[in-house]
Amino acid sequence: MQVEQVAAEGLLRRFRVVVPAAEIEDRLTSRLEELRQRVRMPGFRPGKAPLVLLRRQYGRGILGEILEQAVDEGTRKAIGEHELKPALRPKVEITSFDEGKDLEFAIQVEVLPEVPSVDLKAIEITRPVASVDDQMVEEALERLARAHQKFQAPAEPRPAREGDRVTIDFEGRIDGRPFEGGSGKDLAIVLGSGGLVPGFEEQLLGVRVGEERTIVVNFPESWRDPSLRGKSAQFTVAVKAVEEPMPLSIDDAFAKEMGAEDLADLRQKLRARIEGDLKAASRLKAKRQLLDRLAEGYVFPVPEGMVELEFNAIWEQLTREMKERGLSFAAEGKSEEEAKAEYRAIAERRVRLGLLLSDIGNKNNIKVENHELQQALFAQAQRFPGREREVIEYYRSNPAALDALRAPLFEDKVVDFILQLARVTDVAVTPEQLLREEDEEDSSSPPERAGASADSAAAS
């Protein structure tokens, strides 16, 4: 077997492999000899069947196995002799073969780049931090109480007013025809909560128990279901109950209903939850700054195949979500080609960041421990109630899926490691500023992270 490197362009390596016809014939004959000792053919004693008959009956299948084995051996030899670190599975193309002739095939390998060393202690980051005050806890406590507001029928029947809970059966029609999701029974609505299509709740003000009312609304252009946007619908509503809110009782009894020991314990739990939310928002800000610093300061070529995989994943998710929401690139003032160029740049950035973080993690012996992966696996399974065992078995029998679960854990551990060494300056901000800034992030962009494909390739 002859292996020759024919090109080295950037991260791309090309090889030509030739397996002589005599070598293939020797392998075929050897396999047929092995087969003769096991196979039984009518008219011949065990081990005495002529090779020509065995070849006629089994030769094509065995030859296919030999070719596959030769391609695998040639690929391993090319990678091993040149000490390559493939970024992805090599591409192989058989360029010439006929029975009795040499086998020739081409191998194309993209290799991992040399990742520059990062001076972690030279990285400077400003991290916004916010603390929890008593007012935030009290506001959270009141929101919790209102979310669990109790209602009762008024002492004397009366028309519904804002703040009341109205229970209705309803049937909606568009152009005289029922539509999906337009009908229901025993729907409880708190008037003024704004949970329904604009104009619906307002037209329920003043209704009484037992009353039937016709409501006409126009679905806004931004409505979540694209098929209803801009359409007018008519609802026939039957009022089954009108209830008024009971006074909020924020006391020990309410706290126990919420699973706390008493009101003081509930306040403490709410404070801890808010502190956790603020800490997570602060960490996310620091992580984004860190990734920006790495992306700006360390530019190097990355494998096109890895960029293509990352881009395809981003594009598939983006176009699916746009279709579900009825959005288009034209409405955003750009062409599809412009959007593809923008998201391909994002994919390249992700791959580069993934390689940088993987290199830093490997150099510093950062690993995802088995118990950490198990915790993530169980958390993923809990997202599918009743199917937990099925989800766990899927991940345990699917290495690629398990790698996808491991990648963000590895990334977070590396990010935390870097933040411990970098020069991080904490800047106090109000909770409103911290959380408002998070809300203002461009929701059309993919979540800021490194490329999962880069994590997996570099880690392996």
C-alpha positions in Angstrom: 0.0 0.0 0.0 1.4 3.4 -1.1 0.3 6.6 0.7 1.4 9.9 -0.9 0.5 13.4 0.3 -0.4 15.4 -2.8 -1.4 18.8 -1.2 -1.2 20.8 2.0 -3.3 23.9 1.8 -3.9 25.7 5.0 -5.6 23.2 7.3 -6.5 20.9 4.4 -4.4 17.8 3.6 -4.9 15.6 0.5 -3.5 12.1 0.0 -3.4 9.6 -2.8 -3.4 5.9 -1.8 -2.7 3.0 -4.1 -3.3 -0.6 -3.1 -1.7 -3.0 -5.8 -3.9 -5.5 -7.5 -1.6 -8.3 -6.3 -2.2 -7.3 -2.6 -5.9 -7.3 -3.1 -5.8 -10.7 -4.8 -3.7 -12.1 -2.0 -6.2 -10.9 0.6 -9.1 -12.3 -1.4 -7.4 -15.7 -1.8 -6.5 -15.8 1.9 -10.1 -15.0 2.9 -11.5 -17.7 0.5 -9.1 -20.2 2.0 -10.4 -19.4 5.5 -14.0 -19.7 4.2 -13.3 -23.1 2.6 -12.6 -24.6 6.0 -16.0 -23.6 7.3 -18.4 -23.7 4.4 -20.1 -26.9 3.1 -20.8 -27.2 -0.6 -22.8 -30.1 -2.1 -20.6 -32.8 -3.7 -17.5 -31.8 -1.8 -16.0 -32.9 1.5 -15.4 -30.1 4.2 -12.4 -28.1 3.2 -12.2 -29.5 -0.3 -14.5 -27.1 -2.2 -12.6 -25.5 -5.2 -11.7 -21.9 -4.7 -13.1 -21.0 -8.1 -16.6 -22.1 -6.9 -16.2 -20.3 -3.7 -15.0 -17.2 -5.5 -18.0 -17.3 -7.8 -20.5 -17.6 -4.9 -18.8 -15.4 -2.2 -16.2 -13.4 -4.0 -18.1 -10.2 -4.6 -19.2 -9.9 -0.9 -15.7 -10.6 0.4 -14.1 -8.2 -2.1 -16.4 -5.4 -0.8 -15.2 -6.1 2.8 -11.5 -6.1 1.6 -11.9 -2.8 -0.1 -13.6 -1.2 2.9 -10.7 -2.6 5.1 -8.1 -1.3 2.7 -9.6 2.2 2.7 -9.7 2.2 6.5 -6.1 1.1 6.7 -5.0 3.6 4.2 -6.7 6.4 6.0 -5.2 5.4 9.4 -1.8 5.2 7.7 -2.0 8.6 6.2 -3.0 10.2 9.5 -0.5 8.2 11.6 2.5 8.7 9.4 2.0 12.5 9.2 0.9 12.8 12.8 -2.3 14.6 12.0 -5.1 15.7 14.3 -8.2 15.5 12.2 -10.9 18.1 13.0 -13.6 15.9 11.5 -14.0 12.5 9.9 -11.8 12.3 6.7 -13.5 12.3 3.3 -12.6 9.4 1.1 -13.3 9.0 -2.6 -12.4 5.9 -4.7 -10.9 7.2 -7.9 -10.1 4.0 -9.7 -10.8 0.3 -9.3 -11.7 -2.7 -11.3 -11.4 -6.4 -10.5 -7.8 -7.4 -11.2 -6.5 -3.8 -11.1 -5.0 -1.5 -8.5 -7.3 0.2 -6.1 -6.7 4.0 -5.9 -8.5 6.4 -3.6 -8.2 10.0 -2.4 -8.3 11.1 1.2 -9.1 14.7 2.3 -8.4 15.6 5.9 -9.0 18.9 7.7 -6.7 19.2 10.7 -7.1 21.1 13.9 -5.1 24.4 13.9 -2.4 25.4 16.2 -4.2 27.3 18.9 -2.3 30.3 20.3 -1.6 30.3 24.0 -3.8 32.7 25.9 -2.4 34.9 28.8 -5.3 34.4 31.1 -4.0 36.8 33.7 -3.9 39.6 31.1 -7.6 39.5 30.3 -9.5 42.5 31.7 -13.2 42.2 32.4 -15.7 44.6 34.0 -18.4 42.6 35.7 -21.7 44.3 36.7 -23.0 43.1 40.1 -26.2 43.9 42.0 -27.4 43.2 45.5 -30.9 42.4 46.8 -32.7 44.9 49.0 -35.8 44.5 51.2 -38.0 46.2 48.7 -37.2 43.6 46.0 -38.1 40.8 48.4 -41.4 42.4 49.3 -42.3 43.0 45.7 -41.5 39.4 44.9 -43.6 38.3 47.8 -46.5 40.3 46.6 -46.2 39.0 43.1 -46.2 35.5 44.5 -49.3 36.2 46.6 -51.1 37.6 43.6 -50.1 34.6 41.4 -51.9 32.5 44.0 -54.8 34.9 44.5 -57.9 33.2 45.8 -61.4 34.2 44.5 -64.9 33.8 45.8 -68.4 34.6 44.6 -69.6 38.1 45.7 -72.1 38.2 48.6 -74.6 39.6 46.1 -74.5 38.8 42.4 -73.1 41.7 40.4 -71.6 42.6 37.0 -68.0 41.7 36.4 -65.4 44.4 36.9 -61.6 44.6 36.5 -59.8 42.3 38.8 -62.6 39.8 38.9 -62.2 36.2 37.7 -64.7 35.2 35.1 -65.2 31.6 34.0 -66.5 31.1 30.5 -67.2 28.6 27.7 -66.5 30.1 24.3 -66.6 29.3 20.6 -64.8 31.4 18.1 -65.3 31.8 14.3 -63.4 33.5 11.5 -65.5 34.2 8.4 -68.2 32.1 9.9 -66.0 29.0 10.4 -64.5 27.5 13.6 -60.7 27.7 13.8 -58.1 25.7 15.7 -57.8 26.8 19.3 -60.8 29.1 19.0 -63.1 27.1 21.4 -62.9 26.0 24.9 -64.7 25.3 28.2 -64.2 26.5 31.8 -61.7 29.1 30.9 -60.9 31.2 33.9 -59.8 34.8 33.1 -58.7 37.5 35.5 -60.0 40.7 33.9 -57.2 43.2 33.4 -54.4 40.6 33.4 -53.8 41.0 29.6 -53.4 37.3 28.9 -55.8 37.1 25.9 -56.0 38.8 22.5 -56.4 42.6 22.9 -60.0 43.6 23.4 -61.3 40.3 24.6 -61.1 41.0 28.4 -62.4 44.5 28.0 -65.6 43.2 26.4 -66.3 40.9 29.4 -66.5 43.9 31.8 -70.1 44.1 33.0 -71.1 40.5 32.3 -73.2 38.5 34.7 -73.5 34.8 35.5 -75.6 33.0 33.0 -75.2 35.7 30.4 -74.3 35.0 26.7 -72.3 37.7 24.9 -70.8 38.1 21.5 -67.3 39.4 21.4 -65.4 40.6 18.3 -61.7 41.0 18.3 -58.9 41.6 15.7 -55.7 39.6 16.1 -52.7 41.9 16.0 -50.0 41.5 13.3 -47.6 40.4 16.0 -49.8 37.5 17.3 -48.0 34.3 18.1 -50.0 32.2 15.6 -49.1 33.5 12.1 -52.3 32.0 10.7 -54.4 34.4 12.8 -52.5 37.6 12.3 -54.6 40.5 11.1 -57.8 38.5 11.1 -61.1 39.4 12.8 -62.8 36.7 15.0 -66.2 36.5 16.6 -66.6 34.7 19.9 -69.8 33.5 21.4 -69.3 33.5 25.2 -71.3 31.8 27.9 -70.5 33.2 31.4 -70.5 30.5 34.1 -69.0 32.3 37.1 -68.0 35.8 38.3 -65.8 35.8 41.3 -64.1 38.7 43.2 -60.6 38.5 44.6 -60.2 37.8 48.3 -58.0 40.0 50.4 -54.3 39.1 50.1 -53.1 37.3 53.2 -49.3 37.4 53.3 -48.8 35.6 56.6 -47.4 32.4 58.0 -50.3 30.4 56.7 -49.7 31.5 53.2 -46.0 30.8 53.6 -46.7 27.2 54.6 -48.9 26.8 51.5 -45.8 27.8 49.5 -43.7 25.1 51.2 -41.9 27.4 53.7 -41.9 27.0 57.5 -43.2 30.6 58.1 -43.2 34.0 56.5 -39.6 34.8 57.5 -38.5 31.5 55.9 -40.4 32.3 52.7 -38.8 35.8 52.6 -35.4 34.2 53.0 -36.1 31.7 50.2 -37.2 34.5 47.9 -34.1 36.5 48.7 -31.9 33.5 47.9 -33.7 33.0 44.6 -33.4 36.6 43.6 -29.7 36.6 44.5 -29.2 33.5 42.4 -30.9 35.2 39.4 -28.8 38.3 39.8 -25.6 36.2 40.1 -26.5 34.3 37.0 -27.1 37.5 35.1 -23.8 38.9 36.3 -22.0 35.8 35.3 -23.6 35.9 31.9 -22.3 39.4 31.4 -18.8 38.4 32.4 -18.9 35.4 30.1 -20.0 37.5 27.2 -17.2 40.0 27.8 -14.7 37.1 28.1 -15.7 35.6 24.8 -15.5 39.0 23.2 -12.0 39.5 24.5 -10.9 36.0 23.2 -12.6 36.5 19.8 -11.0 40.0 19.4 -7.5 39.0 20.7 -6.9 35.6 19.1 -7.7 35.2 15.4 -6.5 32.1 13.6 -7.7 29.9 10.8 -10.4 27.3 11.6 -11.5 24.2 9.7 -14.2 25.0 7.1 -15.9 21.7 7.8 -16.5 22.6 11.4 -17.7 26.1 10.5 -20.2 24.4 8.0 -21.5 22.1 10.7 -22.0 24.9 13.2 -23.6 27.2 10.5 -26.0 24.4 9.5 -27.1 24.0 13.1 -27.7 27.7 13.6 -29.4 28.2 10.3 -31.8 25.2 10.8 -32.8 26.5 14.2 -33.2 30.1 13.0 -35.3 29.3 9.9 -37.5 26.9 11.9 -38.2 29.6 14.5 -38.8 32.3 11.9 -41.3 30.0 10.2 -43.1 29.3 13.4 -43.3 33.0 14.2 -44.2 34.1 10.6 -41.1 36.2 10.2 -39.0 36.9 7.1 -35.6 38.3 6.2 -37.3 40.9 3.9 -39.3 42.3 6.9 -36.0 42.8 8.7 -34.5 44.7 5.7 -32.0 42.1 4.5 -31.7 39.4 1.9 -31.3 35.7 2.7 -27.8 35.8 1.4 -26.9 38.7 3.7 -28.4 36.8 6.6 -26.4 33.7 5.7 -23.2 35.7 5.6 -24.0 37.2 9.0 -24.7 33.8 10.6 -21.7 32.1 9.0 -19.5 34.7 10.7 -21.2 33.8 14.0 -20.6 30.1 13.3 -16.9 30.8 12.6 -16.6 32.8 15.8 -18.2 30.0 17.7 -15.8 27.4 16.3 -12.8 29.6 17.1 -14.0 30.2 20.6 -14.7 26.5 21.1 -11.2 25.6 20.0 -9.7 28.2 22.3 -11.7 27.1 25.3 -11.0 23.4 24.6 -7.3 24.1 24.4 -7.3 26.1 27.7 -9.3 23.3 29.3 -7.1 20.5 28.1 -3.9 22.3 29.1 -5.2 22.9 32.6 -6.7 19.4 33.0 -10.3 20.6 33.2 -12.7 17.7 32.8 -16.4 17.1 33.2 -16.7 14.5 36.0 -19.0 11.6 35.7 -21.3 12.8 38.5 -21.6 16.2 36.8 -22.6 14.5 33.6 -25.1 12.3 35.4 -26.7 15.3 37.1 -27.1 17.0 33.7 -28.5 13.8 32.3 -31.1 13.5 35.1 -32.0 17.2 34.7 -32.6 16.6 31.0 -34.7 13.6 31.7 -36.9 15.5 34.1 -38.0 17.8 31.3 -40.0 14.8 29.9 -42.3 13.6 32.7 -43.2 10.0 32.3 -40.4 9.3 29.8 -37.4 9.8 32.1 -36.1 6.2 31.6 -36.5 6.4 27.8 -34.5 9.7 27.7 -31.7 8.3 29.9 -31.4 5.2 27.8 -31.3 7.3 24.6 -28.3 9.4 25.9 -26.5 6.4 27.3 -26.7 4.5 24.0 -25.9 7.6 21.9 -22.4 8.9 22.4 -23.0 11.9 20.1 -25.9 13.0 22.2 -24.0 12.5 25.4 -21.1 14.7 23.9 -23.7 17.4 23.2 -24.7 17.3 26.8 -21.1 17.4 28.0 -20.0 20.3 25.8 -21.8 23.1 27.7 -20.7 21.7 31.0 -17.1 21.7 29.9 -17.4 25.2 28.5 -18.8 26.6 31.8 -16.0 25.0 33.8 -13.4 26.5 31.5 -15.1 29.9 31.7 -15.2 29.8 35.5 -11.5 28.8 35.5 -10.5 31.7 33.3 -12.6 34.2 35.4 -10.7 33.1 38.5 -7.4 34.1 36.8 -8.5 37.1 34.8 -8.4 40.7 36.1 -12.1 41.1 36.9 -13.4 44.4 38.2 -16.8 44.4 39.8 -19.0 47.4 39.2 -22.1 47.9 41.3 -25.3 48.5 39.3 -29.0 48.3 40.3 -30.9 45.1 39.9 -33.1 46.9 37.4 -30.1 47.9 35.3 -28.6 44.4 35.3 -31.8 42.7 34.4 -33.0 45.3 31.9 -29.8 45.0 30.0 -30.3 41.3 29.8 -33.8 41.8 28.3 -32.4 44.2 25.7 -30.1 41.6 24.2 -30.9 41.0 20.6 -33.3 38.0 20.7 -32.7 37.3 17.0 -29.1 36.3 17.6 -28.2 32.8 18.7 -27.2 32.4 22.4 -23.6 33.4 23.0 -21.5 30.3 23.4 -18.7 28.4 21.8 -19.3 25.9 19.1 -20.3 22.5 20.3 -18.6 20.9 17.3 -15.4 22.6 18.2 -15.6 21.5 21.8 -16.1 17.8 20.8 -13.4 17.7 18.2 -10.8 19.5 20.2 -11.6 17.6 23.4 -11.3 14.3 21.6 
